[in-house]
């Protein structure tokens, strides 16, 4: 059964103009550094609602939150030897290893327009409602603290930034992952209670593996189906406007603060 989203309930047919616009950009495979730079520009310099979906990044990279300290979050010696770039993004949240098996979904929205309070937990609840509808009740999808889980295993990590009445909420979804890349990270000192002391292999589940075990969750049969399900859910709540990378990159030319950068180890 679909979960109601009171903040985003579609308007009656007699008042279609009340549905908010949402620009949708589907990038396919795209470099995560460039994507984060574009997202930051849209967040800081533009005023429209955006959803950006991309499928993987090459080469693999480690992405930290704005206050992250490499020596506390990763095996710096291993990372340097593997020549894996480390990126500090402009949002909070934890540290992730991303590669061609990662699916990224980002919302950049005006809280006032969506009637969502500009508080991190309220934004998490809003996004959780979107994905509860995408995956369906049979999936066992749940929002555990700041993570998306199937049962008690994480498959999606979130990060946010909030400024006045505008927010960015981006998610790294584990379609699959390379254990060798994941071993570059250490167990963080600050971690969600539901994780406990579990190592990555016991704490994480990939969407691909979970989908193979649950044939009743059709959106997990392929990455195409998942991305299309997100787009379909957006159409239930927004006037969706497909757009291009050319339009998104216009924000880079606007004056704005740039916090996304490569970190020297």
C-alpha positions in Angstrom: 0.0 0.0 0.0 1.2 3.5 -0.8 2.1 5.7 2.1 0.5 9.2 2.1 2.7 12.2 1.7 0.7 15.0 3.2 3.3 17.6 2.3 3.1 16.7 -1.3 -0.4 15.6 -1.9 -1.3 16.2 -5.6 -3.9 19.0 -6.2 -7.3 18.3 -7.6 -7.6 18.4 -11.4 -9.3 21.8 -11.2 -6.1 23.4 -9.8 -3.2 21.8 -11.7 -1.2 25.1 -11.5 -0.7 24.4 -7.7 1.6 21.5 -8.4 5.2 22.5 -7.9 7.7 22.3 -10.8 10.6 19.9 -10.5 13.4 19.9 -13.0 14.6 16.3 -13.6 18.1 15.6 -14.8 19.1 11.9 -15.6 22.8 11.8 -16.2 23.7 8.2 -16.6 27.4 7.6 -15.7 28.9 10.9 -14.6 31.9 12.1 -12.5 30.9 12.6 -8.9 33.2 15.6 -8.4 31.6 17.5 -11.3 28.1 16.4 -10.1 28.7 17.8 -6.6 30.0 21.0 -8.0 26.9 21.4 -10.1 24.6 20.5 -7.2 26.3 23.0 -5.0 25.9 25.8 -7.6 22.2 25.0 -8.0 21.7 24.9 -4.2 23.5 28.2 -3.6 22.7 30.2 -6.7 19.5 29.0 -8.2 15.9 28.9 -6.9 14.2 26.1 -8.7 13.4 22.5 -7.5 15.7 19.9 -9.0 16.1 16.1 -8.9 19.4 14.8 -10.3 19.8 11.0 -10.9 23.1 9.5 -12.0 24.5 6.0 -12.4 28.0 5.5 -11.1 31.3 7.4 -11.3 34.7 6.4 -12.6 37.3 6.2 -11.2 36.3 5.1 -7.7 36.4 7.9 -5.1 36.0 8.6 -1.4 33.5 11.4 -0.6 33.6 13.0 2.9 31.2 15.4 4.6 32.2 19.0 5.0 33.6 18.4 8.5 35.3 15.1 7.8 38.9 14.4 8.8 40.6 11.8 6.6 42.8 10.2 9.3 39.6 9.4 11.4 37.6 8.0 8.5 39.9 6.0 6.2 43.1 4.1 6.1 45.1 7.0 4.6 48.1 4.8 3.7 45.9 2.4 1.8 44.0 5.2 0.1 47.2 6.9 -1.0 48.7 3.6 -2.3 45.5 2.9 -4.3 45.5 6.4 -5.7 41.8 6.8 -4.9 40.8 10.5 -4.9 39.3 12.0 -1.8 36.5 14.6 -2.2 35.2 16.9 0.5 31.6 17.7 -0.4 29.6 20.8 0.7 27.1 18.9 2.8 27.3 17.1 6.1 26.9 13.4 6.7 29.3 10.5 6.6 32.0 9.1 4.4 31.3 6.9 1.4 33.2 5.0 -1.3 31.6 5.5 -4.6 32.2 3.8 -8.0 30.4 2.6 -11.1 28.1 0.5 -8.9 26.7 3.5 -7.0 23.4 5.2 -8.0 23.1 8.8 -6.9 19.8 10.6 -6.4 19.7 14.3 -5.3 16.9 16.6 -4.4 17.5 20.3 -4.3 14.3 22.1 -3.2 12.7 25.1 -1.6 11.3 24.0 1.7 8.7 26.8 1.7 7.3 25.8 -1.6 7.0 22.1 -0.5 5.6 23.0 2.9 8.5 21.1 4.5 10.1 22.7 7.6 13.9 23.5 7.0 15.0 20.9 9.6 17.1 17.9 8.8 14.8 15.4 10.4 11.7 16.8 8.6 13.6 16.6 5.3 14.6 13.0 6.1 11.0 12.1 6.8 9.9 13.7 3.5 12.5 11.8 1.5 11.8 8.6 3.4 8.1 8.9 2.3 9.2 9.2 -1.3 11.3 6.1 -1.2 8.7 4.1 0.8 6.4 4.6 -2.2 9.2 3.8 -4.7 10.1 0.4 -3.1 6.7 -0.5 -1.7 5.6 -2.1 1.6 6.8 -5.6 0.6 10.4 -4.5 0.5 10.7 -3.9 4.2 12.2 -0.4 3.5 12.8 1.6 6.5 14.4 4.9 7.6 16.9 4.0 10.3 18.2 7.3 11.9 19.8 8.9 8.7 20.1 5.7 6.6 17.9 3.9 4.2 17.7 0.2 5.1 16.1 -3.1 4.1 15.4 -4.6 7.6 18.5 -3.6 9.6 21.0 -3.5 6.8 21.9 -0.2 5.1 21.7 0.2 1.3 21.5 4.0 1.1 23.4 6.8 2.8 22.2 10.4 3.0 23.8 13.8 3.4 22.1 17.3 3.6 22.7 21.0 3.6 20.0 23.5 4.7 20.2 27.2 4.1 17.2 29.5 5.0 14.3 28.0 3.0 16.4 25.8 0.7 17.9 22.3 1.1 19.9 19.7 -0.7 19.4 16.0 0.1 21.5 13.6 -1.7 21.7 9.8 -1.4 24.3 7.3 -2.4 22.6 4.0 -3.2 24.6 0.8 -3.1 23.4 -1.1 -6.2 26.6 -3.1 -5.7 30.0 -2.5 -4.2 33.6 -3.7 -4.4 34.7 -5.1 -0.9 38.3 -4.0 -1.6 37.2 -0.4 -2.0 35.0 -0.6 1.1 38.0 -1.8 3.1 39.6 1.6 2.5 37.2 3.0 5.1 37.6 2.6 8.9 34.7 2.1 11.3 33.8 5.7 12.3 33.8 6.7 15.9 30.4 8.3 15.5 28.0 5.8 14.0 24.3 5.1 14.2 23.1 3.0 17.2 21.5 0.3 15.0 24.9 -0.4 13.4 26.7 -1.1 16.6 30.2 -2.5 16.0 29.2 -4.3 12.8 31.8 -4.2 10.1 30.9 -3.1 6.6 30.2 -6.6 5.3 27.7 -7.3 8.1 26.1 -3.8 8.1 25.5 -3.3 4.4 23.3 -4.9 1.8 23.3 -4.1 -1.9 20.2 -3.4 -3.9 21.3 -6.0 -6.4 21.6 -8.8 -3.9 18.5 -7.9 -2.0 16.6 -7.8 -5.3 17.8 -11.3 -6.2 16.4 -12.6 -3.0 13.0 -10.7 -3.2 11.3 -11.2 -6.6 8.2 -9.4 -5.2 10.1 -6.1 -5.3 10.2 -5.4 -9.0 12.0 -2.1 -8.9 15.1 -3.9 -7.8 15.3 -6.1 -10.9 17.5 -3.5 -12.6 19.0 -0.1 -12.2 16.8 1.2 -15.1 13.6 0.0 -13.2 14.7 1.7 -10.0 15.5 5.0 -11.7 12.3 5.0 -13.6 10.4 4.2 -10.4 11.9 7.3 -8.8 10.9 9.4 -11.8 7.3 7.9 -11.7 7.0 8.8 -8.1 8.0 12.4 -8.7 5.2 12.7 -11.3 2.7 11.9 -8.5 3.7 15.0 -6.7 5.3 17.5 -9.1 5.0 18.9 -12.5 8.2 17.2 -13.7 10.3 19.1 -16.3 13.0 16.9 -18.0 16.1 19.0 -18.5 19.7 18.7 -19.8 23.2 19.0 -18.3 23.6 22.2 -20.3 20.8 23.8 -18.3 22.2 22.5 -15.0 25.7 23.8 -15.7 24.4 27.4 -16.1 24.3 27.6 -12.3 28.1 27.2 -12.3 28.4 30.6 -14.0 26.5 32.3 -11.2 28.4 33.8 -8.2 28.4 31.4 -5.3 30.5 29.9 -2.6 32.3 26.7 -3.5 32.9 24.2 -0.8 33.4 21.0 -2.9 37.1 20.2 -3.4 39.7 17.5 -3.8 41.5 16.8 -0.5 45.3 16.3 -0.4 46.2 13.5 1.9 
